[in-house]
């Protein structure tokens, strides 16, 4: 089964822009959720995952989803 990446971003965040560009460059299946107008949703995600920066990058494979982390974590994940 293919991997699917989910990115929660803010449009004014340079690391979010770079993460978005990275998934486009890799040509992977992905969904991007800009949360600029949804601060409560972003707060909920940060609290639930105990991860307090953006972007928040997840990968889903074989029905399991896991938090990769932020931009540098995503690049390291792609490089591994």
Residue pairs with C-beta under 8 A, 6 or more apart in sequence:
1 61
1 62
1 63
2 29
2 61
3 28
3 29
3 59
3 60
3 61
4 28
4 29
4 30
4 31
4 59
4 60
4 61
5 23
5 28
5 29
5 30
5 31
5 57
5 58
5 59
5 60
5 68
5 74
6 30
6 31
6 32
6 33
6 57
6 58
6 59
6 60
6 65
7 16
7 19
7 20
7 23
7 30
7 31
7 32
7 33
7 55
7 56
7 57
7 58
8 33
8 35
8 42
8 45
8 54
8 55
8 56
8 57
9 16
9 17
9 19
9 20
9 32
9 33
9 34
9 35
9 54
9 55
10 16
10 34
10 35
10 36
10 42
10 54
11 17
11 34
11 36
12 36
13 54
13 55
15 53
15 54
15 55
15 70
15 71
15 72
16 54
16 55
16 71
18 71
19 55
19 57
19 70
19 71
19 74
20 32
20 55
22 71
22 74
22 75
22 78
23 30
23 32
23 74
26 78
35 41
35 42
35 45
35 54
42 54
45 51
45 56
46 52
46 56
49 56
49 67
51 67
51 69
53 70
54 70
55 70
55 71
55 74
56 67
56 69
56 70
57 67
57 68
57 69
57 70
57 71
57 73
57 74
57 77
58 65
58 66
58 67
58 68
59 65
59 66
59 68
59 77
68 74
68 77
